[in-house]
Amino acid sequence: MNAMNNRNLIRFDWAIKRLLRNKASFTVLEGFLSELLKDEIQIQSILESESNKQYDDDKFNRVDMLVKNSKEELIIIEIQNQSEYDYFHRMAYGTSKVLTEYISVGQPYSEIKKVFSINVVYFDLGQGNDYVYHGKTDFVGIHNADKLLLSDKQKALLGKVEPFQIFPEYYVIKVNQFNDKATNTLDEWIYYFKNNEIKDNFTAKGINEAKELWRVDKLSAEEQLNYNSHIKNLRNEASRMWTLKVDAEERAKLEKAKEIAKELRKNGVLVDLIVKSTGLSKEDIDKL
């Protein structure tokens, strides 16, 4: 496939939103999950999904999917385009909800499912320099700094070694922070997420299937129109958010200039000098 076709690919969020109704696309998602979790992931079923609902207007597209793998583990996959300050809280709520919903009344706690929360975000979540973060639960002694492990009996009964294997695990992929240098197979997936392109030398699991199956020209005419409308909506939303950001910065700059001007006037500084110092007009300064 030539380079132009390599760029004629469907965005990852839209692809799993619409195309995972086709089981052939499971291979693609299995490949990404295998690279991220460093395990051979086989999707047994899609249990529930916001992504399977059809929307006439998906301008604020958020993909939220729950799948079960062959080990009976539950994997939440969420792709978020818009910034949310309480996004970490939503991650916590999502895993808690899944934990409680997928254990039946009367079952012992040992039957709770292992949950992975995978979050692909297109905004700067939190503060950190990396572009992939992994969080899990470890218990460390506050006096001896030793790690709390399971007893031999617990290991035999539960098939686990450490408590973190029971608790939910979280992954955050900050797509926009990726530097476009794919140095490993997981990076190849993130390169695709960010640039909507798969290079010919990429070898990650499932990525060649994505390059072949998730092409815009393989969509029906109606679906191509829907996809192009989705891309347009995302661009419009990005432009709106950028405009709001610029406006907010300009307002903050103006308020700062006014504060400086007020202080200078209090100290008897000439108006002409205040104009030069703050960039405000004489009319603005007279109104203070």
Secondary structure, 3 states (H helix, E strand, C coil): CCHHHHHCECCHHHHHHHHHHCHHHHHHHHHHHHHHHCCCCCEEEEEEEHHHCCCCCCCCCEEEEEEEECCCCEEEEEEECCCCCCHHHHHHHHHHHHHHHCCCCCCCHHHCCCEEEEEEECCCCCCCCCCEEEECCCCECCCCCCECCCCHHHHHHHCCCCHHHCCCEEEEEEHHHCCCCCCCHHHHHHHHHHHCCCCCCCCCCCHHHHHHHCEHHHCCHHHHHHHHHHHHHHHHHHHHHHHHHHHHHHHHHHHHHHHHHHHHHHCCCCHHHHHHHHCCCHHHHHHC
